[in-house]
Amino acid sequence: MADSLRRLINNESCRILQEKLENWYKDYHINSCDQNLNRCCEIIEMNSMIQGQLFTILNQTAREGGHYAGVETIKSRLLPWLGTCFSSTTSGRPFETNLSLIQESIEKERQLREFASTRKHEIQQLEKELNSTHLQLNLVQQDLAEAQMALEETKTKSATTLLAAEDEIVHLKAALKASQAQEESALRNLDRLNDYEQQVQILKDEITILGAQKSVLHSRLARSRSPSPRPCRSRSPSPLPLRSCSPGRARLTNAARHAHLVARFSDIYAQERLDAQTLLRTYIDDLEIVQRIIYVAAVESFHAAKMAFRQFKMRVRKTLSLTHSGPESLEDTVLDYIVRHEDLYDVQASVNEVIRAMNINPKISFPPEVDFIMISSLIRELCRVAFSMQTLVPPLDIAFGADGELFNESKYRRSYDSDFTAPLVVYHVWPALMENDSIIVKGEAVSKRGALLPRSRSPSPIRSGSPSKWAYSVHNASWFSH
């Protein structure tokens, strides 16, 4: 019997049967009906082989027990099971039910054994922890006794030092009051110092304003005999008012910077404009073309500088809004930062933008040998002044001008070659400077009768190389037609 059982185990029939059942379950939905039936028949055949071997082992075991041995077991378990199997030809539920009950019984017995083993192990662990707790309790009791002894010693020592500690506390309180009094006195002195510094700063700003006014007067006196634009009204900055809260640097220096920038705008007209005009006249004979080019450069410079100022201001406001605090408003703080850091303005980017705009402007033309980069120094100074004018409160800007507009005496002065009886502007030489809606520096324009004829521009030729002298004649020009 033992040999038969060993052969059954070594045959691994049960394991193979289990693998075939699992493979059939995995492939059941993708197999055809015939394939599933063949798999089932194959498994039934293997199962019958295993059952045949088990019945052989059952027969041998019954013989080993004698003639009457195992009768009760066969009656109570084998015969009912066989009866159930033969009666399940129409339905396999009783067999399946008995099999499931047997499996459940075996599983419960296994669970009971595991539970008993687990409980036994837990009881052993609890006993160990209980013993460890008893040991720790003994140690804690010993520590408590030692702590009580140390406490008694500390009480005796504290009683002797208590009086000395009270005296020391009294001395420390007196020293604290003295230091507080000194700190209050220092704070008062600091407040007075801040007031003095603010008054000194105001006096310095007033001195700067007076100096700027003096320079403006000298500049106007020097240009009184030149054809420079005349201010339509004199601006006399009033001293900065004292306010309860400290004003920003931009507002403190607004009047001085205003006077300086107005004077600088007039200086550019009197100096840099004439230099650029002289340079362009070496390549272009027509004065009108030259003056139109310079006027367009001034207009595009202000436009590019204002756009750059808006972008710069938005970046500064976005950065400072995260940490802004103090008596000044965020707008004043942003303006103060821009005034202090005007050197961060990328003026070269604005110069490039102006030249790019001039290359596609339909009002001006130029020979192939001439590049607008020749007057980049004039454009650069105009961009710097225009950018700084945006930091004033209120900002300064140039007046809008259009060819053919009605000549305005308060806005422009006529050029020396103008018809002083003509009512319309032929073209502009220099823009007017304005603050809000008021003209503070007149521009220059040309007025003539019967000269407002359409002027067309042919496509600009591709320019390369360095400028060379090129005589331009308005009679032979291919870019203008009258």
C-alpha positions in Angstrom: 0.0 0.0 0.0 2.8 2.4 0.9 4.5 1.7 -2.4 1.3 2.4 -4.3 0.8 5.7 -2.5 4.4 6.7 -3.1 4.0 6.0 -6.9 0.8 8.1 -6.9 2.7 11.0 -5.3 5.7 10.7 -7.5 3.5 10.5 -10.6 2.5 14.2 -10.0 -0.9 13.4 -11.6 -2.7 15.7 -9.2 -0.5 18.6 -9.9 -0.8 18.1 -13.7 -4.6 17.8 -13.3 -4.6 21.2 -11.4 -2.5 22.9 -14.1 -4.8 21.6 -16.8 -7.8 22.9 -15.0 -6.2 26.4 -14.5 -5.1 26.5 -18.2 -8.6 25.5 -19.3 -10.1 28.3 -17.1 -7.8 30.9 -18.6 -8.5 29.9 -22.3 -12.2 28.9 -21.9 -13.6 32.2 -23.4 -11.2 32.1 -26.4 -11.5 28.4 -27.2 -14.1 27.0 -29.5 -16.8 24.6 -28.3 -14.9 21.5 -29.6 -11.7 22.6 -27.9 -13.5 23.1 -24.6 -15.1 19.7 -24.9 -11.8 18.0 -25.7 -10.2 19.8 -22.7 -13.0 18.6 -20.4 -12.8 15.0 -21.7 -9.0 15.0 -21.2 -9.4 16.2 -17.6 -12.2 13.6 -16.9 -9.9 10.8 -18.2 -7.0 11.9 -16.0 -9.3 12.2 -13.0 -10.6 8.7 -13.6 -7.1 7.4 -13.7 -6.4 9.1 -10.3 -9.6 7.7 -8.9 -8.7 4.2 -10.1 -5.3 4.4 -8.3 -7.1 5.7 -5.2 -9.6 2.8 -5.2 -6.7 0.4 -5.6 -5.0 1.9 -2.5 -8.4 1.7 -0.7 -8.7 -2.0 -1.5 -5.2 -2.7 -0.3 -5.7 -0.8 2.9 -9.0 -2.6 3.6 -7.2 -6.0 3.1 -4.4 -5.0 5.5 -6.9 -4.4 8.2 -8.4 -7.9 8.2 -11.7 -9.4 7.2 -14.0 -7.1 9.2 -11.7 -4.0 9.5 -12.9 -0.8 7.9 -16.5 -2.0 7.5 -18.0 0.9 9.5 -15.9 3.5 7.6 -17.0 2.0 4.3 -20.7 2.0 5.4 -20.6 5.5 6.8 -18.5 7.3 4.2 -17.8 5.3 1.0 -21.3 3.8 0.3 -23.2 7.1 0.8 -20.7 8.9 -1.4 -21.1 6.3 -4.1 -24.8 6.5 -3.8 -24.7 10.2 -4.2 -22.5 9.9 -7.2 -24.8 7.5 -9.0 -27.8 9.6 -8.1 -26.2 12.7 -9.6 -26.6 11.6 -13.2 -29.3 14.3 -13.6 -27.7 16.9 -11.3 -24.3 17.2 -9.6 -25.4 19.4 -6.8 -25.5 16.8 -3.9 -22.0 15.7 -4.7 -20.8 19.2 -5.0 -22.5 20.1 -1.7 -21.0 17.2 0.2 -17.6 18.0 -1.3 -17.9 21.7 -0.3 -18.9 20.7 3.2 -15.9 18.4 3.5 -13.6 21.1 2.2 -15.2 23.6 4.6 -14.7 21.2 7.5 -11.1 20.6 6.6 -10.5 24.4 6.3 -12.1 25.1 9.6 -10.0 22.4 11.3 -6.9 24.0 9.8 -8.0 27.5 10.9 -8.6 26.2 14.4 -5.1 24.7 14.5 -3.6 27.9 13.2 -5.6 30.0 15.7 -4.6 27.8 18.6 -1.0 28.1 17.6 -1.3 31.9 17.2 -2.9 32.2 20.6 -0.3 30.2 22.2 2.4 32.3 20.7 0.7 35.5 21.8 0.3 34.2 25.3 4.1 33.5 25.4 4.8 37.0 24.1 2.5 38.6 26.7 4.2 36.7 29.5 7.6 38.0 28.3 6.3 41.5 28.1 4.8 41.2 31.6 8.1 40.0 33.0 9.9 42.9 31.3 7.3 45.4 32.6 7.9 44.1 36.2 11.6 44.7 35.8 11.1 48.2 34.4 8.7 49.0 37.3 11.3 48.0 39.8 13.8 50.2 38.1 11.4 53.2 38.0 10.7 52.7 41.7 14.4 52.9 42.4 14.8 56.0 40.3 11.8 57.6 42.1 13.4 57.0 45.5 16.6 58.5 44.3 14.8 61.5 42.8 13.0 62.1 46.1 16.3 62.1 47.9 17.7 64.6 45.4 14.7 66.8 45.8 15.1 67.0 49.5 18.7 68.0 49.0 17.7 70.7 46.4 15.1 72.1 48.8 17.7 72.5 51.5 20.1 74.2 49.1 17.4 76.5 47.6 16.4 77.7 51.0 20.0 79.1 51.5 20.2 80.8 48.1 16.7 82.2 47.9 17.5 85.5 49.6 20.5 86.0 47.3 18.4 85.4 44.2 15.8 87.9 45.4 18.5 90.6 45.7 19.8 89.8 42.3 16.3 90.1 40.8 15.9 93.6 42.3 19.2 94.7 40.8 18.3 93.3 37.3 14.9 95.1 37.4 16.7 98.4 38.1 19.1 97.8 35.3 16.2 97.0 32.9 14.5 100.2 33.7 17.7 102.2 33.1 18.2 100.5 29.7 14.6 101.2 28.7 15.0 104.8 29.5 18.2 104.9 27.4 16.5 103.2 24.5 13.6 105.7 24.6 16.0 108.6 24.6 17.9 107.1 21.6 14.6 106.6 19.7 13.7 110.3 20.3 17.1 111.4 19.1 16.8 109.1 16.0 13.4 110.7 15.2 14.9 114.2 15.4 17.8 113.0 13.2 15.3 111.7 10.6 13.5 115.1 10.7 16.8 116.9 10.2 17.8 114.6 7.3 14.5 115.2 5.6 14.8 119.0 6.0 18.4 118.7 4.6 17.1 116.7 1.6 14.4 119.3 1.0 17.0 122.1 1.1 19.2 120.2 -1.3 16.3 119.6 -3.7 15.5 123.3 -3.6 19.1 124.1 -4.4 19.0 121.7 -7.3 15.8 123.3 -8.5 17.3 126.8 -8.4 20.5 125.5 -10.2 18.3 123.9 -12.9 16.4 127.1 -13.3 19.6 129.0 -13.6 20.9 126.6 -16.2 17.6 126.9 -18.1 17.8 130.7 -18.0 21.5 130.6 -19.3 20.5 128.2 -22.0 17.6 130.4 -23.1 19.8 133.4 -23.1 22.5 131.6 -25.2 19.8 130.5 -27.7 18.0 133.8 -27.9 19.7 134.6 -31.2 19.5 131.1 -32.6 16.4 129.6 -34.4 15.7 127.3 -31.4 12.1 126.8 -30.3 10.8 129.2 -27.7 8.9 128.0 -24.7 5.3 129.2 -24.9 5.1 129.7 -21.1 7.7 129.9 -18.4 7.6 127.2 -15.8 8.7 128.3 -12.4 8.7 125.3 -10.1 7.4 126.0 -6.7 9.3 124.7 -3.6 8.3 121.1 -2.6 5.6 121.2 0.0 6.2 119.6 3.4 3.9 116.6 4.0 3.2 114.5 7.0 4.6 111.3 5.4 7.9 111.3 3.7 7.5 111.7 -0.1 9.4 109.5 -2.5 12.6 110.6 -4.3 10.7 110.9 -7.6 8.3 113.4 -6.2 11.0 115.3 -4.3 13.1 115.7 -7.4 10.2 116.0 -9.9 10.6 119.8 -10.4 14.4 119.7 -10.8 14.2 116.8 -13.3 11.4 118.5 -15.2 13.5 121.6 -15.7 16.6 119.6 -16.6 14.7 117.5 -19.2 13.0 120.5 -20.8 16.4 122.2 -21.2 17.9 118.9 -22.5 15.1 118.7 -25.1 15.9 122.2 -26.3 19.7 121.4 -26.4 19.0 118.4 -28.6 17.1 120.6 -31.0 19.9 123.2 -31.0 22.9 120.8 -31.1 22.4 117.1 -31.9 19.6 117.8 -34.5 21.9 120.2 -36.4 24.8 117.7 -36.2 22.6 115.0 -37.7 21.2 117.4 -40.3 24.8 118.3 -41.4 25.7 114.6 -41.6 22.7 113.8 -43.8 23.3 116.8 -46.0 26.6 115.3 -47.1 24.6 112.4 -48.7 21.3 114.1 -49.5 21.0 117.5 -51.1 17.3 118.0 -50.5 16.8 119.8 -47.1 13.2 118.8 -46.9 14.1 115.1 -47.1 16.7 115.6 -44.4 14.3 117.5 -42.1 11.6 114.9 -42.6 14.0 112.1 -41.7 15.0 113.9 -38.4 11.3 114.6 -37.5 10.3 111.0 -38.0 13.3 109.9 -35.9 12.1 112.1 -33.1 8.5 110.9 -33.3 9.5 107.2 -33.4 12.0 107.7 -30.6 9.3 109.0 -28.2 7.0 106.1 -29.3 9.7 103.4 -28.7 10.7 105.0 -25.3 7.2 105.2 -24.1 6.6 101.5 -25.0 9.8 100.5 -23.2 8.8 102.5 -20.2 5.4 100.8 -19.9 7.0 97.4 -20.1 9.7 98.3 -17.6 7.1 99.8 -15.2 4.9 96.6 -15.4 7.9 94.4 -14.6 8.9 96.6 -11.6 5.3 96.8 -10.3 4.9 93.0 -10.5 8.2 92.5 -8.6 7.6 95.2 -5.9 4.0 94.3 -5.3 5.1 91.0 -3.6 7.0 92.8 -0.8 5.6 96.3 -0.8 4.9 97.9 2.6 5.3 101.3 4.0 3.8 104.8 4.0 4.3 105.3 0.3 1.9 104.0 -2.3 3.0 101.2 -4.6 2.9 103.6 -7.6 5.3 106.0 -5.8 7.6 103.1 -4.9 7.6 101.9 -8.5 8.4 105.4 -9.8 11.2 105.9 -7.2 12.8 102.6 -8.3 12.7 103.6 -12.0 14.2 107.0 -11.3 17.0 105.4 -9.3 17.6 102.7 -11.9 17.2 104.4 -15.2 20.5 102.9 -16.2 18.7 99.5 -16.5 16.8 100.9 -19.5 17.9 99.0 -22.7 18.2 102.1 -24.9 19.9 100.1 -27.7 16.8 98.0 -28.1 14.7 101.2 -28.6 17.3 102.5 -31.1 16.9 99.3 -33.1 13.2 99.6 -32.9 13.2 103.2 -34.2 15.5 102.4 -37.1 13.3 99.4 -38.0 10.2 101.7 -38.0 11.9 104.3 -40.1 12.9 101.8 -42.7 9.2 101.1 -43.4 7.9 104.7 -43.0 6.2 105.8 -46.2 6.9 109.5 -45.7 10.7 109.4 -46.0 13.1 108.0 -48.6 16.8 107.6 -48.8 19.5 106.6 -51.3 20.9 103.0 -51.1 24.2 104.2 -49.7 22.6 105.8 -46.7 21.5 103.9 -43.6 19.6 105.4 -40.7 22.1 104.0 -38.3 24.2 107.1 -39.2 22.0 109.2 -36.9 21.8 106.6 -34.1 23.5 109.1 -31.7 20.6 111.5 -32.1 18.1 108.7 -31.8 19.8 107.4 -28.6 19.7 110.8 -26.9 16.0 111.3 -27.9 15.1 107.9 -26.4 16.9 108.6 -23.2 15.1 112.0 -22.8 11.7 110.5 -23.7 12.1 107.7 -21.3 13.1 110.0 -18.4 10.2 112.3 -19.3 7.8 109.4 -18.5 9.0 109.4 -14.9 7.7 112.9 -14.3 4.4 113.7 -12.7 2.7 114.4 -15.0 4.8 112.9 -17.8 5.9 115.0 -20.9 5.2 114.0 -24.5 5.4 115.5 -28.0 2.4 116.9 -29.7 0.8 115.1 -32.6 1.5 116.6 -36.0 0.2 115.8 -39.5 1.1 117.2 -42.9 -1.6 119.6 -44.1 -2.8 120.6 -40.6 -3.8 124.1 -39.8 -0.7 126.1 -38.6 -1.0 126.9 -34.9 1.1 129.8 -33.6 1.0 128.5 -30.0 2.2 125.1 -31.1 4.9 125.8 -33.8 7.2 128.5 -35.0 7.7 128.9 -38.7 11.1 128.0 -40.3 13.1 130.7 -41.9 12.1 129.5 -45.5 8.4 129.4 -44.8 5.7 131.5 -46.3 4.5 133.4 -43.2 1.0 134.0 -44.8 0.4 130.3 -45.6 -2.3 128.8 -43.3 -1.3 125.1 -43.6 1.8 123.0 -42.6 3.7 121.4 -45.4 5.9 119.3 -43.2 7.4 119.4 -39.7 11.0 120.1 -38.7 10.8 119.4 -34.9 7.9 118.3 -32.6 6.4 120.5 -29.9 6.7 119.4 -26.3 3.6 119.4 -24.2 2.5 118.6 -20.6 -1.1 117.3 -20.4 -2.8 119.6 -22.9 -0.4 122.6 -22.6 2.5 123.3 -25.0 5.6 124.1 -22.9 8.1 124.2 -25.8 7.2 125.1 -29.4 8.1 122.9 -32.3 9.1 124.0 -35.8 7.2 123.6 -39.0 7.3 124.7 -42.7 4.3 126.5 -44.2 4.0 127.3 -47.9 1.2 128.0 -50.3 0.4 125.6 -53.1 3.0 123.1 -52.1 0.8 120.3 -50.6 1.0 118.0 -53.6 1.0 114.2 -53.2 4.4 112.6 -52.8 5.0 108.9 -53.5 7.8 106.7 -52.4 9.2 103.9 -54.5 10.4 100.7 -52.7 13.5 101.3 -50.7 16.6 99.7 -52.3 18.6 97.1 -50.4 21.5 98.8 -48.6 24.9 97.3 -47.8 28.4 98.5 -47.0 29.5 101.7 -45.4 27.9 105.0 -46.4 29.7 106.9 -49.3 29.1 110.4 -50.4 26.1 110.5 -52.8 24.7 113.7 -54.3 21.0 113.7 -54.3 19.1 116.0 -56.6 15.4 116.5 -56.2 14.9 117.0 -60.0 16.5 113.6 -60.7 15.2 111.7 -57.7 13.5 108.4 -58.5 11.6 108.1 -55.2 9.6 111.4 -55.4 7.3 112.5 -58.1 5.4 115.8 -58.2 
